[in-house]
Structure formats: structure tokens, C-alpha cells
Amino acid sequence: RNPSYNSTNLYIDLAVGYIWRIDCNNISGAIGTLTVQNVPSTANIVSSFLLGVIQGPSPASNYLNWSAMSNVKWNASTGAPTVTTTDNAVDYFSFTTWDNGTTWYGTTVGQDIK
């Protein structure tokens, strides 16, 4: 599925699906906000989704500003991921929440997947 987005916000709708793929060749501007919609609100439910990021002609950090997404936490020792800089390379990231979507924990699943 392709998520919706504008120049500042990436929208993931869990009512539609849990596997997403965004093509940075179509993004103009750095998206710095992640909004996840329809997160199950039942207590003690873990929710996750997978996001594939197809790199554009510049590094995806020019398109998805992971550091600005305050509701996403990454590994403390590495911080936000360093993305593959090759045009059309695909990086995959997993996001999980334990608090009904208040905080998302991001993990790099694979990079430069061809």
C-alpha cells in the first residue's frame, strides 16, 4: 500500500493495512511528522507496521526527516537510521507501539534491498 502524505506529514492508516511502501521520487520536501491512524485502542495490544522506503535521487533523509518525528524512538546508541543513498534502493523499517500509538519504536529491518 502507498501511504498518503503532504509536504510535512506522512499518514499511515492501520485500518487499511500494516505493510506500506513510499516512493521518495514523488516527495517534494522533508516530511517531519508521522501520523498513524486507526491504532487499536484496546489496552495491552501491540500494534506494528512495516514501511518500505524507495530512495529518490537524493538521500531519503531529504524526504523523511526521521529525527524530527518526535513520536518515533530509535535505538539509543544509533539514533535515527542512516538511509541508503543509492537512487531507487529500498530500505525497510518496522514500527511498533505498546501505548496505543503515542510512541512508535522504529527498527531498521533491511537496507539496500534490491
Secondary structure, 3 states (H helix, E strand, C coil): CCCEECCCEEEEECCCCCEEEEEHHHCCCCECEEEEECCCCCCCCCEEEEEEEECCCCCHHHCECHHHCCCEECCCCCCCCCCCCCCCCEEEEEEEECCCCCCEEEEEEEEEEC
